Structure formats: structure tokens, C-alpha cells
């Protein structure tokens, strides 16, 4: 399981906790936490994509 998947699972768990919360402030706290987990997962995925592009560019420079 990738780190991004773990982050997405944590976000899902926080959304579930928000849905179960009876107090508005607790619900908002869980929703903010879910957004943070999603942002971290997205950032990690974006970084991985950029690393692939950079590696390809580096390999292309070596071949030239």
C-alpha cells in the first residue's frame, strides 16, 4: 500500500468521523483534517509524477 493510499484512507476515516460527530466544532475539525490528508496525498502524487518526468529528462540528456 502506497503512502498516498494511506493518506487517502485517513481522509476517508476523518470524513466518516465527521459524519458521525454530533457537535458542529468536532465535525468541522474532522472535515479540516480530511482536507489536510487529501492535500498531503495530492502533493505526494504530484511529486511522484514530477520525479518521473525529471528522471526521463535526465536519461534523455545522457543519451544525447
Number of C-alpha atoms within 10 A of each C-alpha: 5 8 12 17 13 13 20 20 16 18 24 17 15 21 20 15 17 22 14 12 15 10 9 10 11 15 19 15 14 22 20 16 18 24 16 15 21 20 15 17 22 15 13 15 15 11 12 12 11 12 12 11 12 12 11 12 12 11 11 10 9 8 7 5
